[in-house]
Amino acid sequence: MMRFSPLSLALLFLPAVAPAQEPDDSVGAQWHQAVARLPADPSAAAQVISRAYARSGIPLTFWVSDSLSESQLRGLTVHMHPCGSVAFIPTRRIPPSDGRLQAERIVEIDSTGRELRRWLVPVDVWPMALNGQELVVNLHAGFRGDLALGISLAGDYRVLPFTQNRLPQMIECPPYGGFGESAYVRCATFAGRIVAYEGPCT
C-alpha cells in the first residue's frame, strides 16, 4: 500500500477554515461571534457550544440540490463552492430535515473495498478518529483545531474537545466504487479500520 510522508499528512489534517463552512450571512456572522467568545479550554468550549445551540443545533454546511429552481430556493441563503452550491444552516441532525440539502458521506470499508458502515457528514470535513461506531470529524470553528464533531450512524452528533496525538495513516484506497470516478477520494486507517472519503475539491 502507498504511504505518505509526514509533511503530506500534516497538510492533509492541518486545522483550517474552509470558506464553504462559514459564508458571510447572518447565521455565519452569529457563528463567528459565538466562536470568538469561546473559552480557550477545548472541553469548556465544547460545553458552551452544546448549551448555546441545544435547541437549534450548530450551523453546518451542506450541498444545495442543483435541480432546484430559484423559486424553490426561497428562504435559503445559497453560497458558491468550487464544486457546487452550499448553504450554512443550523441543524440538530445530519442530514438536515430540509430536503433541498444534501450531506457528504464517509464510509468504512474492508481491505477488499466492501462497504461496512456509512456516516453522513457536512461538506468539507475529514475523519479524525473512530470511536466504535462514532466517527469524529473536524469542526470548522474559526482557527481552532481543538474542537470536533462526533457523528453517529443515525446522524446524531455531539461537539467534542479534540487533541490529535497521532495522525491517521493515509493509504492507497482499496477498490471501492462508491464515489464513482471522483479525483478527490482518500483513504485513511484508524487502528486497522479503513475509511474512505472525498477530500475538499478545489
VOTINU-529943 format. One record per residue (C-alpha): residue number from 1; residue in one letter; x negated, y negated, z negated. Coordinates in Angstrom, 2 decimals. Layout:
REM VOTINU-529943
R;NUM;a;X;Y;Z
...
//
This chain:
REM VOTINU-529943
R;1;m;0.00;0.00;0.00
R;2;m;-1.12;-3.56;0.70
R;3;r;-2.48;-5.52;-2.27
R;4;f;-2.52;-9.32;-2.63
R;5;s;-5.28;-11.49;-4.06
R;6;p;-4.86;-13.21;-7.46
R;7;l;-4.67;-16.59;-5.69
R;8;s;-1.87;-15.48;-3.36
R;9;l;0.03;-14.01;-6.32
R;10;a;-0.30;-17.24;-8.24
R;11;l;1.01;-19.23;-5.30
R;12;l;3.95;-16.87;-4.88
R;13;f;5.03;-17.16;-8.51
R;14;l;3.90;-20.69;-9.34
R;15;p;6.72;-22.63;-11.05
R;16;a;8.07;-25.11;-8.54
R;17;v;11.01;-27.35;-7.85
R;18;a;12.99;-26.12;-4.86
R;19;p;14.63;-29.05;-3.08
R;20;a;17.71;-26.94;-2.38
R;21;q;18.21;-26.37;-6.09
R;22;e;18.60;-29.98;-7.16
R;23;p;20.23;-32.13;-4.49
R;24;d;20.93;-35.78;-5.16
R;25;d;24.61;-35.78;-6.17
R;26;s;26.48;-36.27;-9.45
R;27;v;26.05;-32.65;-10.50
R;28;g;22.36;-32.78;-9.65
R;29;a;21.91;-36.12;-11.42
R;30;q;23.57;-34.81;-14.59
R;31;w;21.39;-31.69;-14.47
R;32;h;18.22;-33.81;-14.10
R;33;q;19.25;-35.89;-17.10
R;34;a;20.02;-32.81;-19.19
R;35;v;16.69;-31.20;-18.29
R;36;a;14.77;-34.39;-19.10
R;37;r;16.19;-34.36;-22.64
R;38;l;15.41;-30.72;-23.39
R;39;p;13.12;-29.90;-26.31
R;40;a;9.64;-28.73;-25.40
R;41;d;10.06;-25.34;-27.08
R;42;p;11.49;-22.94;-24.46
R;43;s;13.65;-20.99;-26.93
R;44;a;15.22;-24.20;-28.21
R;45;a;15.62;-25.49;-24.64
R;46;a;17.41;-22.30;-23.55
R;47;q;19.80;-22.62;-26.51
R;48;v;20.54;-26.28;-25.69
R;49;i;21.36;-25.43;-22.08
R;50;s;23.53;-22.48;-23.09
R;51;r;25.55;-24.60;-25.53
R;52;a;25.88;-27.62;-23.21
R;53;y;27.08;-25.56;-20.26
R;54;a;29.03;-22.87;-22.14
R;55;r;32.35;-23.80;-20.55
R;56;s;31.37;-24.69;-17.00
R;57;g;28.25;-22.62;-16.51
R;58;i;24.99;-24.17;-15.38
R;59;p;24.71;-25.64;-11.86
R;60;l;23.13;-23.28;-9.35
R;61;t;22.60;-23.37;-5.60
R;62;f;24.49;-21.15;-3.13
R;63;w;24.83;-20.88;0.62
R;64;v;27.83;-22.55;2.23
R;65;s;29.51;-20.33;4.81
R;66;d;28.62;-21.62;8.28
R;67;s;32.01;-20.64;9.70
R;68;l;33.93;-23.35;7.81
R;69;s;35.43;-26.43;9.43
R;70;e;34.95;-29.90;7.97
R;71;s;38.45;-29.86;6.51
R;72;q;37.68;-26.58;4.74
R;73;l;34.63;-28.17;3.12
R;74;r;36.72;-30.88;1.45
R;75;g;35.74;-31.33;-2.20
R;76;l;32.38;-29.61;-1.73
R;77;t;29.13;-31.61;-1.67
R;78;v;27.05;-29.96;1.03
R;79;h;23.29;-30.37;1.45
R;80;m;20.94;-29.25;4.19
R;81;h;18.44;-26.46;3.57
R;82;p;15.78;-25.16;6.00
R;83;c;17.90;-22.03;6.52
R;84;g;21.42;-23.47;6.45
R;85;s;23.72;-25.47;4.20
R;86;v;23.90;-25.22;0.42
R;87;a;25.96;-26.53;-2.48
R;88;f;24.80;-27.10;-6.06
R;89;i;27.71;-26.26;-8.36
R;90;p;28.36;-25.21;-11.97
R;91;t;29.39;-21.58;-12.27
R;92;r;29.74;-19.06;-15.07
R;93;r;29.16;-16.08;-12.82
R;94;i;27.15;-15.15;-9.75
R;95;p;28.52;-15.45;-7.14
R;96;p;30.89;-18.32;-7.99
R;97;s;34.63;-17.85;-7.57
R;98;d;34.68;-20.36;-4.68
R;99;g;34.99;-18.14;-1.60
R;100;r;33.23;-20.73;0.55
R;101;l;29.94;-19.99;-1.18
R;102;q;27.62;-17.02;-0.83
R;103;a;24.78;-15.75;-3.01
R;104;e;21.41;-14.29;-2.14
R;105;r;20.53;-10.76;-3.23
R;106;i;17.61;-8.95;-4.80
R;107;v;17.57;-5.17;-4.67
R;108;e;15.76;-2.38;-6.45
R;109;i;14.61;0.34;-4.08
R;110;d;12.66;3.56;-4.40
R;111;s;9.43;4.40;-2.57
R;112;t;11.39;5.67;0.44
R;113;g;13.39;2.43;0.80
R;114;r;16.63;3.80;-0.67
R;115;e;18.62;1.07;-2.46
R;116;l;19.16;1.80;-6.15
R;117;r;20.58;-1.45;-7.55
R;118;r;21.61;-4.85;-6.25
R;119;w;21.79;-8.21;-8.01
R;120;l;23.43;-11.30;-6.54
R;121;v;21.35;-14.40;-7.26
R;122;p;21.24;-18.14;-6.45
R;123;v;19.34;-19.48;-3.44
R;124;d;15.54;-19.82;-3.64
R;125;v;14.82;-17.73;-6.73
R;126;w;12.39;-14.86;-7.10
R;127;p;12.12;-11.91;-9.52
R;128;m;10.07;-12.49;-12.65
R;129;a;10.85;-9.37;-14.71
R;130;l;13.11;-6.35;-15.04
R;131;n;14.63;-5.56;-18.42
R;132;g;16.59;-2.36;-17.97
R;133;q;19.43;-3.35;-15.64
R;134;e;18.91;-7.07;-16.21
R;135;l;16.95;-8.94;-13.56
R;136;v;15.04;-12.03;-14.69
R;137;v;14.57;-14.79;-12.11
R;138;n;13.15;-18.30;-12.27
R;139;l;15.43;-21.17;-13.27
R;140;h;14.83;-24.45;-11.47
R;141;a;14.76;-26.98;-14.30
R;142;g;12.56;-29.89;-13.27
R;143;f;8.90;-28.95;-13.52
R;144;r;9.40;-26.44;-16.31
R;145;g;8.18;-22.92;-15.71
R;146;d;9.20;-21.55;-19.09
R;147;l;12.92;-21.03;-18.51
R;148;a;14.61;-18.21;-16.62
R;149;l;17.94;-16.56;-15.86
R;150;g;18.68;-13.02;-16.95
R;151;i;21.26;-11.66;-14.47
R;152;s;23.33;-8.51;-14.91
R;153;l;24.50;-6.22;-12.12
R;154;a;28.03;-7.54;-12.74
R;155;g;26.97;-11.15;-12.12
R;156;d;26.90;-12.40;-15.71
R;157;y;23.82;-14.39;-16.62
R;158;r;22.08;-15.97;-19.59
R;159;v;19.39;-18.64;-19.92
R;160;l;16.14;-17.27;-21.34
R;161;p;12.82;-18.64;-22.53
R;162;f;10.14;-17.10;-20.37
R;163;t;6.40;-16.63;-20.62
R;164;q;4.85;-14.63;-17.82
R;165;n;1.86;-12.90;-19.34
R;166;r;1.36;-10.66;-16.33
R;167;l;2.27;-11.36;-12.71
R;168;p;4.24;-8.71;-10.81
R;169;q;2.21;-6.67;-8.38
R;170;m;3.05;-7.63;-4.80
R;171;i;3.07;-4.66;-2.44
R;172;e;3.88;-3.80;1.14
R;173;c;7.60;-3.08;1.34
R;174;p;8.88;0.48;1.87
R;175;p;11.08;0.87;4.97
R;176;y;14.21;-0.91;3.74
R;177;g;16.58;-2.33;6.37
R;178;g;18.97;-4.25;4.13
R;179;f;17.52;-7.63;5.12
R;180;g;17.59;-6.96;8.84
R;181;e;14.65;-8.47;10.71
R;182;s;14.03;-11.26;8.22
R;183;a;10.45;-12.52;8.21
R;184;y;10.70;-13.56;4.56
R;185;v;11.12;-10.16;2.88
R;186;r;8.76;-9.47;-0.01
R;187;c;8.39;-6.62;-2.46
R;188;a;7.05;-6.52;-6.00
R;189;t;6.68;-3.82;-8.63
R;190;f;7.52;-4.04;-12.31
R;191;a;6.15;-1.08;-14.27
R;192;g;6.58;1.11;-11.20
R;193;r;10.03;-0.23;-10.24
R;194;i;10.17;-1.82;-6.77
R;195;v;12.29;-4.87;-5.98
R;196;a;12.80;-6.35;-2.52
R;197;y;13.93;-9.91;-1.88
R;198;e;13.73;-12.74;0.61
R;199;g;11.29;-15.49;-0.26
R;200;p;12.24;-19.15;0.33
R;201;c;12.39;-19.92;4.03
R;202;t;10.61;-22.93;5.48
//
